[in-house]
């Protein structure tokens, strides 16, 4: 009887050990399956992140204007259908004519107050490239500090690109600032400083609709005895009263890198 009891006990112990082994084996299989699934999920997540990064890079490349690919603006159509009408008498004009400019050389009608600039050409169309750090340009006129009358229009074509920040700085004869216009791509907006403490901001949603992020854009300003208007691609975006009269202005490309700041067809009229 004792022998039978011992035999039964051994069989029970063996069954228990087998069951525990099977249970442990099941845990191991579950861990392996979970680990495999986790690795697969990580690989999928990494692939998604890489695809998103590549897509973002492609998008950034797409929205950086390239003067060697962009089509030339039809200014006649812009004047005909848009809100901006240039004044009649030309004070200064730079169409960057082929017979006057050479690619890689300094633009012939501009002085450089800061930084550097050179002429670029694409399909026979010339433009100014702002280079290195901050570049400040002002037109070569008979009196560099007093060429704006009490009624005038200013216009030029520009292109947005990587880290682009354009400024128009308006000064009186004594070199005191009377207004700063700022335009930049990152926020696709603009603002104008009447004084250090008084800023006027543009509607970036409206500007986003007006701006061509892949090509040339047209900027214009008109001033008439205290009333200043701004235009983008022929559409008026601002009408500001009580703006001080300026005698001259500078065009600035902040943090110009030679790959993004481009202007062409600059004209000042009265």
C-alpha positions as CSV (number, residue, x, y, z in Angstrom):
1,X,0.0,0.0,0.0
2,X,2.8,2.3,0.9
3,X,4.5,1.6,-2.4
4,X,1.3,2.4,-4.3
5,X,1.0,5.7,-2.4
6,X,4.6,6.7,-3.2
7,X,4.0,5.8,-6.8
8,X,1.0,7.9,-7.0
9,X,2.8,10.8,-5.4
10,X,5.6,10.6,-7.9
11,X,3.2,10.6,-10.8
12,X,1.4,13.7,-9.3
13,X,4.8,15.5,-8.9
14,X,5.8,14.6,-12.5
15,X,2.5,15.9,-13.8
16,X,2.9,19.1,-11.8
17,X,6.4,19.7,-13.1
18,X,5.2,19.1,-16.7
19,X,2.4,21.6,-16.3
20,X,4.7,24.2,-14.8
21,X,7.1,23.6,-17.7
22,X,4.4,24.1,-20.2
23,X,3.2,27.3,-18.4
24,X,6.8,28.7,-18.4
25,X,7.2,27.8,-22.0
26,X,3.9,29.7,-22.8
27,X,5.2,32.8,-21.0
28,X,8.4,32.6,-23.0
29,X,6.5,32.3,-26.3
30,X,4.3,35.3,-25.3
31,X,7.4,37.4,-24.5
32,X,9.0,36.5,-27.8
33,X,5.8,37.4,-29.7
34,X,5.5,40.7,-27.8
35,X,9.1,41.5,-28.5
36,X,8.7,40.7,-32.2
37,X,5.6,42.9,-32.3
38,X,7.3,45.7,-30.5
39,X,10.3,45.6,-32.9
40,X,7.8,45.6,-35.9
41,X,6.0,48.6,-34.4
42,X,9.2,50.5,-33.9
43,X,10.4,49.8,-37.4
44,X,7.0,51.0,-38.8
45,X,7.1,54.1,-36.6
46,X,10.7,54.9,-37.7
47,X,9.7,54.4,-41.3
48,X,6.8,56.8,-40.9
49,X,9.0,59.4,-39.2
50,X,11.6,59.1,-42.0
51,X,8.9,59.4,-44.7
52,X,7.5,62.5,-42.9
53,X,11.0,64.1,-42.6
54,X,11.6,63.4,-46.3
55,X,8.2,64.8,-47.2
56,X,8.9,67.9,-45.1
57,X,12.2,68.4,-46.8
58,X,10.6,68.0,-50.2
59,X,7.9,70.5,-49.3
60,X,10.5,73.0,-48.1
61,X,12.4,72.6,-51.3
62,X,9.3,73.1,-53.3
63,X,8.4,76.4,-51.5
64,X,11.8,78.0,-51.9
65,X,11.7,80.1,-55.0
66,X,14.3,79.4,-57.6
67,X,15.0,82.2,-60.1
68,X,16.5,79.8,-62.5
69,X,13.2,78.0,-62.9
70,X,10.5,80.6,-62.2
71,X,8.5,82.3,-64.9
72,X,8.8,86.0,-65.5
73,X,5.9,88.1,-64.3
74,X,3.6,89.8,-66.7
75,X,3.6,93.3,-65.3
76,X,1.4,94.7,-68.0
77,X,-1.4,92.3,-67.0
78,X,-0.7,93.0,-63.3
79,X,-1.1,96.8,-63.8
80,X,-4.3,96.3,-65.9
81,X,-6.1,93.9,-63.5
82,X,-4.6,94.9,-60.2
83,X,-5.2,97.7,-57.7
84,X,-1.7,99.2,-58.1
85,X,-1.0,101.8,-60.7
86,X,2.5,103.2,-61.0
87,X,3.0,106.9,-61.1
88,X,3.9,108.5,-64.4
89,X,7.4,110.0,-64.0
90,X,10.3,107.7,-63.5
91,X,12.9,108.8,-60.8
92,X,14.9,105.6,-60.8
93,X,14.5,102.3,-62.8
94,X,16.6,99.2,-63.0
95,X,15.4,96.5,-65.4
96,X,18.9,94.9,-65.2
97,X,19.4,95.2,-68.9
98,X,21.5,92.5,-70.6
99,X,23.7,95.1,-72.3
100,X,24.6,96.7,-68.9
101,X,24.9,93.7,-66.5
102,X,27.2,90.7,-66.3
103,X,26.4,87.5,-64.3
104,X,28.5,87.3,-61.2
105,X,29.4,91.0,-61.2
106,X,28.1,93.9,-59.0
107,X,24.8,95.4,-60.1
108,X,25.7,98.6,-61.9
109,X,22.8,100.9,-60.5
110,X,23.2,100.1,-56.8
111,X,25.4,101.1,-54.0
112,X,26.0,98.5,-51.2
113,X,25.8,99.9,-47.7
114,X,26.4,96.5,-46.1
115,X,27.0,92.9,-47.2
116,X,27.4,91.9,-50.8
117,X,25.4,91.4,-54.0
118,X,25.9,90.1,-57.5
119,X,24.0,89.7,-60.7
120,X,22.4,86.4,-61.7
121,X,20.9,85.5,-65.1
122,X,18.4,82.8,-66.2
123,X,17.1,82.4,-69.7
124,X,18.2,85.9,-70.6
125,X,16.5,87.5,-67.5
126,X,18.7,89.2,-64.9
127,X,18.2,89.6,-61.2
128,X,20.1,90.7,-58.1
129,X,21.3,88.1,-55.6
130,X,21.9,89.3,-52.1
131,X,24.9,87.5,-50.5
132,X,26.3,86.8,-47.1
133,X,24.8,87.9,-43.8
134,X,22.7,91.1,-44.1
135,X,22.8,92.9,-47.4
136,X,21.7,96.6,-47.7
137,X,21.2,98.2,-51.1
138,X,20.3,101.7,-52.1
139,X,19.9,103.1,-55.6
140,X,22.4,105.3,-57.3
141,X,20.6,108.6,-57.8
142,X,21.8,112.2,-57.9
143,X,21.0,112.7,-54.2
144,X,21.1,109.4,-52.3
145,X,19.5,111.0,-49.2
146,X,16.7,113.0,-50.9
147,X,15.1,111.4,-53.9
148,X,11.6,110.7,-52.7
149,X,9.0,113.5,-53.3
150,X,5.8,113.9,-51.3
151,X,4.0,111.7,-53.7
152,X,5.6,108.6,-55.2
153,X,5.4,104.9,-56.0
154,X,8.0,102.2,-55.4
155,X,7.9,98.7,-56.8
156,X,10.1,95.7,-57.3
157,X,9.9,91.9,-57.9
158,X,11.1,89.6,-55.1
159,X,11.3,85.9,-54.4
160,X,10.8,84.1,-51.1
161,X,13.2,81.3,-50.1
162,X,15.0,79.8,-47.1
163,X,15.0,82.0,-44.1
164,X,14.0,85.0,-46.2
165,X,13.5,88.4,-44.5
166,X,13.1,91.5,-46.5
167,X,13.0,95.1,-45.2
168,X,12.3,98.5,-46.6
169,X,13.7,101.1,-44.3
170,X,12.4,104.7,-44.9
171,X,14.4,107.7,-43.7
172,X,14.1,111.4,-43.6
173,X,16.9,113.7,-44.8
174,X,18.6,113.7,-41.3
175,X,18.7,109.8,-41.5
176,X,16.0,109.4,-38.9
177,X,13.8,106.4,-39.5
178,X,10.2,107.2,-40.4
179,X,9.0,103.7,-41.1
180,X,10.1,100.1,-41.6
181,X,8.3,97.5,-43.7
182,X,9.2,93.9,-42.9
183,X,8.2,90.8,-45.0
184,X,9.2,87.2,-44.3
185,X,8.3,83.8,-45.6
186,X,8.3,81.7,-42.4
187,X,5.1,83.3,-41.1
188,X,4.1,84.6,-44.6
189,X,3.2,88.0,-43.1
190,X,4.3,91.6,-43.0
191,X,4.4,94.5,-40.5
192,X,5.1,98.2,-40.7
193,X,6.6,100.3,-37.9
194,X,5.3,103.8,-37.8
195,X,7.3,104.4,-34.6
196,X,9.2,102.1,-32.3
197,X,6.1,101.6,-30.2
198,X,3.5,101.6,-33.0
199,X,3.4,98.6,-35.4
200,X,0.8,97.7,-38.0
201,X,0.5,94.0,-38.8
202,X,-0.7,92.3,-42.0
203,X,-3.1,89.5,-42.3
204,X,-1.0,86.4,-42.9
205,X,-4.0,84.3,-44.1
206,X,-4.6,86.9,-46.8
207,X,-0.9,87.2,-47.7
208,X,-0.6,83.4,-48.0
209,X,-3.3,83.5,-50.6
210,X,-1.6,86.2,-52.6
211,X,2.0,85.0,-52.5
212,X,3.6,82.7,-55.0
213,X,5.9,80.6,-52.9
214,X,7.6,79.1,-55.9
215,X,8.3,82.1,-58.1
216,X,8.4,85.9,-58.5
217,X,6.2,88.2,-56.6
218,X,5.5,91.9,-57.1
219,X,5.7,94.4,-54.2
220,X,4.6,98.0,-54.5
221,X,4.1,101.0,-52.2
222,X,2.4,104.3,-53.0
223,X,2.7,107.4,-50.8
224,X,0.6,110.5,-51.1
225,X,1.1,113.3,-48.6
226,X,0.9,111.1,-45.5
227,X,-1.2,108.2,-46.9
228,X,0.8,105.0,-47.5
229,X,-0.6,101.9,-49.4
230,X,1.1,98.5,-49.8
231,X,0.4,96.0,-52.6
232,X,1.3,92.4,-53.2
233,X,0.9,91.0,-56.7
234,X,-1.4,93.9,-57.6
235,X,-3.7,93.5,-54.6
236,X,-3.8,96.3,-52.0
237,X,-3.0,94.8,-48.5
238,X,-2.8,98.0,-46.5
239,X,-4.0,101.6,-46.4
240,X,-2.3,103.6,-43.6
241,X,-2.9,107.3,-42.8
242,X,-0.6,109.7,-40.9
243,X,2.7,108.2,-42.1
244,X,5.6,110.6,-42.0
245,X,7.2,111.7,-45.2
246,X,10.5,110.0,-46.2
247,X,13.3,111.3,-48.3
248,X,14.9,108.0,-49.2
249,X,14.8,104.2,-48.5
250,X,17.0,101.2,-48.4
251,X,16.3,97.6,-49.4
252,X,17.6,95.0,-47.0
253,X,17.9,91.2,-47.2
254,X,18.4,90.0,-43.6
255,X,20.6,87.0,-43.2
256,X,21.0,86.7,-47.0
257,X,22.7,83.4,-47.9
258,X,22.9,83.7,-51.7
259,X,20.3,81.0,-52.1
260,X,17.1,82.8,-51.3
261,X,17.1,86.6,-51.6
262,X,16.5,87.8,-55.1
263,X,15.0,91.1,-56.5
264,X,14.5,92.5,-60.0
265,X,12.7,95.2,-62.0
266,X,13.0,98.0,-59.4
267,X,11.3,101.3,-60.2
268,X,10.6,104.6,-58.3
269,X,8.2,107.1,-59.9
270,X,6.6,110.4,-58.9
